[in-house]
Amino acid sequence: MERETQEEVPAGARKADARPRWRRVAGRTVTVAAFLFVLAALVAPAEFARLTPGAFVRIPVEGVLGVALILVVPARARRYVALTAGAVLGLLFVLKVMDIGFDAVLVRPFDLVLDWPMLAPGVEFVKESAGSAGAIGAVVGAAVLTVGVIVLMALSTLRLSRVVVRHDRPAAWGAGVLGAIWVLCAALGAQFVHGVPVASRSAAVLAYDHARQVRTSLNDKKEFAKAAAVDKFRNTPDDKLLTGLRGKDVTLAFVESYGRSAVESPEYAGQVDAVLDQGSRQLRESGFAARSGWLTSSTAGGGSWLAHATLLSGLWINNQQRYRTLVHSDRLTLNGAFHRADARTVALMPAITRAWPEASFYGYDKVYDDRTLGYRGPRFSFATMPDQYTLSTLQRTELDKKDRAPVMAETALVSSHAPWASIPSLVPWNQVGDGSVFNGMGKGYNAPWPGPGQIRTEYRKSIEYTLNTLVSYMRTYGDDDSVLIFLGDHQPAPLITGPGASRDVPITIVAKDKAVLDRISGWGWQDGLRPGKNTPVWPMSAFRDRFLTAFGG
């Protein structure tokens, strides 16, 4: 108690500091570090794209008010106020880091209510990309850092509060001057970095926005239930479903991270559009036609299963709570509609490496996953097998059978999945076999991420590979009864798209039978594999109803 009282005596009443010089220098260094730590927590933007050095040259109103608070509270309460404020600021800083991470990958802030289940797929991705040791290290490191940030922030604010009390008059004057400058900058909207005001209230806004988000998220289940209760096709007779596709083999392929940026961004469009245009010509030469449009995905950067569920169910599935609710319902999906229309429904999911209970909701007659696809070749980083092998297995195990029912196959093509560290090459289809032909191509399970200057190029190459694979597959195996629908599941992360990218993804329908594409002539889609810039854009959740209407009886 005596020590604390001495520390809080104003500077003018204290004797000269008799500590050794090295201790005084060390103490001042720690104080400066504490100040910078607190300042970073107060002013750091919560958006990944705005994390620039200029964004930290700001005046935090919370810091100004914090100095004033320390000066006016009773001496006995200062320690507890400082520690409490520091712990709260530490929690907010952890939350801000979560927001930055989610913004960098999923292009949105972290949801305190709905996003905790998303952490498991994140750990799974680290495990698939860096191995079990990397995943364990990441989890342990995150836990230690979280606790460490909160503790260090509390100790930092306590130290700074003591400095403020020792230098009470300069601190009061400084707070007053900075407060006046803050008001002036706020009134003028001053900015050193576009979109980042000098007059910062970042921590307060963060707390307010997440508090409001919590309220919205708590009501989300009720709102989703209202939307899910409406289903115009639930009671449609089986003989009226998909009459325009009876007898057809329909393949629905989700292309990982195939977004609008791949088609329109100057960094990718030259090469990717050339592949699309060449594919359009090759398919025409083989008697096929194609039409393409845009859908707005319910997710970005990741969460592919949310996009799949959105397209198949006709409901907007943008969080794990909605997904869990959906897969425990009796909602009619596109797969279910094909099943009721007497098609055999199968799924080929090479990224599924363990039990997948949700499969029963979709109503597949058969699921092929990593354990049952029979692949004997190398792993290509996250992708367990090349897309060519997945499509070859569909042909070999389902479509080559004689005297069978029409097939509706859904597949996820994952060769274009982050981290784009290992991309296969096309081989002759009759040589695919069990996949051992790909030996020597893959860089293995723990392939390193491409360098910063190379990752966008590798992303582009992966998209080109999958598009070429789809075109080659249709030219090799497609016939009058083949229909291919392929689309992107979501845009890749901002690391690939740059800031401000839309959530739009291309979608294409390919068929040889003219009657199939005549059914969608009123959609306004562009001829060929490349959608036009002004081609209509629909929410991904609108596709199910439009598709069932166009091809219904």
C-alpha angles and dihedrals in degrees: 000000000000090000093051091049091052092050092054097051110113115262096248092060096052130091121245114285106265096187119120114271094248091055092050091050091047091049093051091047091053090048092052090048090051090050093050091046092053092043092052091051091050101045107026110118116240092222118086094218092057096054097115130133091253091058089069094057093090141115112241112212089202089061093050091049090045091058090049091049093051090051095052104039118092115271094245091055098047096086093051094044091050094047093046093047090048094050091049091048089049090054090048090049091053088049090049090052088051089051091050091050094048091045091051093051109021099023095236139077124270115272111222092205106035108026104067091092088055090068091071094061087047091056089045090054091052089049092050092046102037106017132248094297091054092050093049091047091050093051094046091044092051092051093048092047092049094053091040094053093051094047095044092047091053091049091046094053090046091053093047091048090057091050090051092052093047090052098033100152097048088043092053092047092046092049090050094050094045090047091055092047090048092054091048093048091047091052093049095040091232116191135178091183122038110261093008112098120212089225096073127198093158098137094047092047091047091053092046095046093050092046089054090045091054090056092049093047093050088057094045095090091057092047092049092050090057092052094045092052090069113077117150092189100048094097099033109132114250093241090058095054120100095342089158091063101042109138093017128121105226122195117192110194124187110205110210115242094351101149141158091269091065090058101038110023110104089228093063109013098083094061100028094048089049089056091048094048093046089048090052090053093046092050092049089052088054092051099260129127129199140194127195138196142158133266126188109231123223090228141031134205093012144347094098093172089063091057092046091052092047094054095042098044102037090231128113103253107182103145139039094251091059090045093053091047091050097050090051092053135080095242114154109244129192088255090052092049091054090047090053088048089061098258123137106243120210136169128208109198112168093175093059105096101168142023113325109196093176089072090082090061093056090051101228118175089210135012122200113195137164090287096050105032090085097227116170101175134094126292118250101214107274093357109086091203140359119274089239090062092050093053091042090055091051089054095044100043102035119009099044092058118110126231094015136142120258111279130228107194126186117194140174114220106205106174087102093054120123135294089043088205098138127027124185127221128234116260129188107287093233089059098053094092113145092344098261087119086075093062110125094029101080124077092212141247097308099040109163121248114260114258121265092262094049108038096085091050090051091049090053092048091052092054090048090051094053094044091050089048093054093048092047091048093054093045091050102041109011121111140168091293097048122107122179123193114183130172143156117265094211145329116277121251121290088259084074104028099036121229123316098026118157124242093240122131130188121249126192136185118203124189141151094210107085091208091067095060091039086066090065098039090115095057095084093231122159121254113248134024095299119076115220121248091248097039109131117273120216131184108259088239090064094062099079095057094042091049095047090047094049094048099033128107 
